[in-house]
């Protein structure tokens, strides 16, 4: 997969310098962490979004800004403090994460999806085969957590491709170990 252009990525230093956030203690979630939690089917943290469970009609996204020296991106306002704390914790451990592609509205998700279909059709695939292949790389519009502002693509200063190879990097391993915190 193609490396992301630098203009598509916000570095940890840019983000931490340009955003205010409430610093929280790093807590590893365990069963005890949620012992008093009462299940609520309307809890936004439990919303399942995928091809079989699209974004609910009328769902309102509570957007907040991720500021950088070169602009801003948006995500669900309720995840901002946790995102900033995660970026700070990674930096303290010598891992320099970069955020790209957070909130996408329906139109932008549709543009990305159509662009991928066009790419495959240009390579000689039928529309149906291009659609099938495209939907494995870019989520079908209406079925992406990016449209809720709850998904962010994350790369690092040393690995900027959005592919499986990221999991083998120090940053990928750090995220696997710490993202639940």
C-alpha positions, 0 to 999 in steps of 0.5 A, a space after each residue: 500500500 502507498 505511504 501516506 503523504 505527510 500532509 495527511 498525517 498529524 505528528 504526536 508533537 504537533 497534536 500535543 502542543 496544540 491541544 488542551 486535554 485532561 491528563 488521566 492516570 494510565 489504567 489497564 482495564 480489567 474485569 474489576 474496572 467495569 465491575 459496577 458497569 450496568 449494560 446500556 444498549 444506548 451506550 455510544 461505546 458499544 455501538 457496533 458498526 459494520 456492513 451488517 450494522 450500518 450507522 443508525 439513521 439520525 445518529 448525531 456525531 459529537 465532533 471535537 477538533 484535533 488541532 495541529 500546527 498545519 490544520 485540524 482534523 475531527 473526531 468524536 469529542 468524547 474520545 479526545 482526552 483518551 486519545 491525547 493521553 495515549 499519544 503522550 504515553 506512547 511518546 514517553 515510551 519513545 513511540 511517535 505515533 501519527 494520526 491520520 484519517 479520523 472522522 469522515 462524513 458520508 460523502 468523503 467515505 463514498 468518495 474513497 470507496 468509489 475511488 477504490 472501485 475505479 482503481 480496480 475497474 481501471 485494472 480490468 476488473 468487472 464492477 462487481 469484482 471491483 466492488 468486492 475487492 474495494 470493500 475489503 480495503 475501504 469500508 462501504 459508505 454508511 458502515 464505517 466507524 470513521 463516520 462516527 468519529 470513533 475510528 482513527 488510522 494511526 501510523 508512526 514517524 518510521 512507518 507510514 503505510 496503512 497495511 499489516 506491516 505496521 503490526 510488526 513495528 515498535 509502534 504497532 506492538 506498543 498499540 497492541 499492548 497499550 491501547 486498551 488503557 
